[in-house]
Amino acid sequence: MKGMKYLAGATLGLAGLTMLAGVAAAEESKPTADLTVSALSQYVWRGFATTKDSVVLQPSMTVGYKDFAFNLWGNLDTDRWGGADAGTNSWTETDLTLSYNWNIGPVAMSGGYIYYGLDSVPDTQEVFLSATLDTLLKPTLKVYRDIDHSAGWYATLGVSHSVPVTKELSLDLGAQVGYLAADDASSYADPHDTTKAYRNFHDGLLSAAMKIPVTQYLAVTPQLYYSFPLSSDARDLLKDANGSDSGIGRRDASFVYGGVAVSLTF
């Protein structure tokens, strides 16, 4: 985790230099930047709850140049649950994402790499590829491949739609389903036979958000989520994982959570 913080700092510096060089070299291709801080009632990742009865703060910075983007994201648990394997740090995660975007006709493509710097559990790494079709509901397929600690595949298929509320505001709705396939039981074990790898339809996620512009560069976005299992195996796996000493100590598989994000874009 400490090494990850040094890597993140060095990468941030490199991203800053790249941004300044880009401005000097090509005025017509200006870098973009987005700074966002979210305050949520819970942190749920792919159906797994990592926090309990506490607000989480999740700062994020994205720097883009042409078709490339760099993102640095973190999670701060304001009242960390004290399970046996929970650790003592309030700062529980630092993720670094590098991505490249391109288009193939009406399909918007994105691919890249994610480094997960985690507290109390081993760090891991993923590569990913996503495709969004420019049509009704914007169907999006994303495929992730863990190449490190939790080797396996995770794929989502999602749709989204914006409902106009006023001239400037719209309600952004989303829904997605996820499929998780571990390479072996050491990554994720079948809840009914722990010698076998877990492979099943895993989690569903419904979302609603409304971006409220405050100024040209500043926006506030209230958001609400509902995460739930898609199969009986997923329900049992999530209950077992969330109820263990390394989980949140509560055998839950479905969660309603939400909060607000403040974004500065320039």
Stockholm file with secondary structure:
# STOCKHOLM 1.0

chainA/1-266         MKGMKYLAGATLGLAGLTMLAGVAAAEESKPTADLTVSALSQYVWRGFATTKDSVVLQPSMTVGYKDFAFNLWGNLDTDRWGGADAGTNSWTETDLTLSYNWNIGPVAMSGGYIYYGLDSVPDTQEVFLSATLDTLLKPTLKVYRDIDHSAGWYATLGVSHSVPVTKELSLDLGAQVGYLAADDASSYADPHDTTKAYRNFHDGLLSAAMKIPVTQYLAVTPQLYYSFPLSSDARDLLKDANGSDSGIGRRDASFVYGGVAVSLTF
#=GR chainA/1-266 SS CHHHHHHHHHHHHHHHHHHHHHHHHCTTSCCEEEEEEEEESCCEETTEECCCSSCEEEEEEEEEETTEEEEEEEEEETTCCCCTTCCSCSEEEEEEEEEEEEEETTEEEEEEEEEEEESSSCCEEEEEEEEEESSTTCCEEEEEEECSTTCEEEEEEEEEEEEECSSSCEEEEEEEEEEEEESSTTTSEETTEEEEECEEEEEEEEEEECCEESSSSEEEEEEEEEEEESSHHHHHHHHHHHHSTTTTSSCCCCEEEEEEEEEEEC
#=GC SS_cons         CHHHHHHHHHHHHHHHHHHHHHHHHCTTSCCEEEEEEEEESCCEETTEECCCSSCEEEEEEEEEETTEEEEEEEEEETTCCCCTTCCSCSEEEEEEEEEEEEEETTEEEEEEEEEEEESSSCCEEEEEEEEEESSTTCCEEEEEEECSTTCEEEEEEEEEEEEECSSSCEEEEEEEEEEEEESSTTTSEETTEEEEECEEEEEEEEEEECCEESSSSEEEEEEEEEEEESSHHHHHHHHHHHHSTTTTSSCCCCEEEEEEEEEEEC
//
